Amino acid sequence: MNIETLREYCLSKPHVTECLPFDDVTLVFKVMNKMFAIIPTDELELSIALKCNPEWAIELREQYESIIPGFHLNKQHWNTVKVDGSISDSFIKELVDHSYDLIVQSLPKKIRDTM
């Protein structure tokens, strides 16, 4: 998976916007103003930071060398996934979906009902 494919997949989710980055080299994706994915573009190895259920985050880190605690974020709730070929594209999409769903579920019911 390349950076453009990953970017397009994040943007394909309902109500997702690509926001002004923290800097000139970071892509930030939000749903209803809540961040669910971060892609640093200045690293040699493509990676994406995603929100994750804390228990699953720990389990994933134990199973995959390519998944590490999220950078600059609450390390318990975010994973950084190195997109290096050791994890399938479909599993990366599943992780993006999980992060997106966690944010949507955390929105007030009034907002979810309008989505």
C-alpha positions, 0 to 999 in steps of 0.5 A: 500500500502506498501513501496515496492509497492509504490517504484515499481510503481514509478519505473514503469514510463518511464525514472524514476531512483532511485537516491542516497538519501539525506541520508541513509533513503530516496528514491528519484525518478527522471525523466530525472534528475528532482525529482518527488517523495521522500519516507522517510523510517525512519518514523513510518507512510509510506508517499510520497512527490510529486510535485503538481499543486499549486491550486490542492495542496491546494484543496487536503490539505483541503479535506484530513487530510492525505495530508499535505505540503511537507517537506523540499521543496517548500510547495506550490508545494509539498504535503506529502501524508501519506499512512495510509489507509484513501486514496485509493491505486488508488488515491495514484497512481493518485497523483504519475502520476500527479507528474510525468506528471508535471515534464515531461511537464516541460522538453524541447520539444526536450527531451519530443520528445525523450521519 
